[in-house]
Amino acid sequence: MRHELVRGFPRAREKGCRVHAAPDTAYCPHLMGVCGSPGENPFWEERPCLVLEVLSPSTEAQDRWEKMRAHLNLESLQAYLLLDPERKSLEGYFHGGKGFSLKRYAGGQVPLPAWTCPRT
């Protein structure tokens, strides 16, 4: 799946993506975890708790700035992860009460916190 900004939901439907939608844009992350029941639209999710983006030279700036800003403003988000396969590293922005904190990992396993999803 190409990693790209998807404008307009008909285009997302054509691509078969399961998309997270912001008010006027939609993104197709590499991996998304969602708490709760599926929404009414099968092509997008509005309450992701985890978003992971795999960085590439062509998308890194967009993943680090535009997408990260949009996702970190979501009330439901618990973690925004940036995986860099070239550097074999991961940056994690984890929600912790008073906003997000950055943790960096290089090689090996990455411990992810346990989240409690709201019951629906």
C-alpha positions in Angstrom: 0.0 0.0 0.0 1.4 3.4 -0.9 1.8 5.7 2.0 0.1 9.0 1.1 -2.4 11.7 2.1 -5.8 10.7 0.8 -8.1 13.7 0.0 -11.7 12.8 -0.3 -13.3 9.6 0.8 -14.2 8.2 -2.7 -10.5 8.0 -3.4 -9.9 6.1 -0.2 -12.7 3.7 -1.2 -11.1 3.1 -4.6 -7.8 2.2 -2.8 -9.4 -0.1 -0.3 -7.8 1.7 2.6 -9.1 1.7 6.1 -8.5 5.4 6.8 -8.4 7.7 9.8 -10.3 10.8 9.0 -9.6 14.3 10.3 -12.2 17.1 9.7 -11.0 18.0 6.2 -8.4 15.3 5.4 -7.9 11.6 5.8 -4.6 9.7 6.2 -3.8 6.1 5.5 -1.3 5.1 8.2 0.8 1.9 7.9 -0.7 0.6 11.1 -3.6 1.8 13.2 -5.1 0.4 16.4 -8.7 1.3 17.3 -10.5 0.9 20.6 -14.2 0.3 20.5 -16.7 -0.8 18.0 -16.3 0.0 14.2 -17.8 3.3 13.1 -20.6 3.6 10.6 -18.2 4.1 7.7 -16.1 1.0 6.9 -13.4 3.1 5.2 -12.3 5.3 8.1 -11.8 5.3 11.8 -12.2 8.4 13.9 -10.8 7.2 17.3 -7.5 5.5 16.8 -5.5 4.8 20.0 -2.3 3.8 18.1 -0.9 5.0 14.8 2.4 3.7 13.3 4.1 5.3 10.3 7.1 3.7 8.5 9.4 6.5 7.5 10.8 6.8 4.0 12.8 9.7 2.4 9.8 10.8 0.4 7.3 10.9 3.3 9.4 11.6 6.4 8.7 15.3 6.6 5.0 14.8 6.2 4.9 12.0 8.8 6.9 14.1 11.3 5.0 17.4 10.9 1.7 17.3 9.2 0.4 13.9 10.2 1.9 14.0 13.6 0.3 17.3 14.4 -3.1 16.1 13.2 -2.9 12.8 15.1 -1.6 14.2 18.4 -4.6 16.4 18.6 -6.9 13.4 18.7 -8.4 12.7 22.1 -8.3 9.0 21.7 -4.7 8.7 20.6 -2.4 7.0 23.1 0.7 6.6 20.9 2.1 7.8 17.6 5.1 5.8 16.5 7.6 6.6 13.7 9.6 3.6 12.5 12.8 4.3 10.6 13.9 1.1 8.8 17.1 2.7 7.6 18.3 3.7 11.0 16.7 0.7 12.7 15.1 2.9 15.2 11.7 3.9 16.5 10.4 7.2 18.0 7.3 6.9 20.2 5.1 9.8 21.3 3.2 8.4 24.2 0.2 10.1 26.0 0.8 10.5 29.6 -1.7 12.7 31.4 -0.3 16.1 30.6 0.3 15.6 26.9 2.7 13.4 24.9 6.3 12.5 25.8 9.0 11.3 23.4 10.8 8.0 23.8 13.5 6.8 21.4 14.5 3.2 20.8 17.3 1.7 18.7 17.3 -2.0 17.8 15.8 -4.8 19.8 12.2 -4.9 21.2 10.1 -1.9 22.0 8.0 -2.1 25.1 4.5 -0.7 24.5 2.4 0.4 27.4 -0.9 -1.4 28.1 -3.9 0.7 27.4 -7.4 0.5 28.6 -9.9 0.9 25.8 -13.3 2.3 26.7 -16.1 -0.2 26.6 -18.7 0.4 23.9 
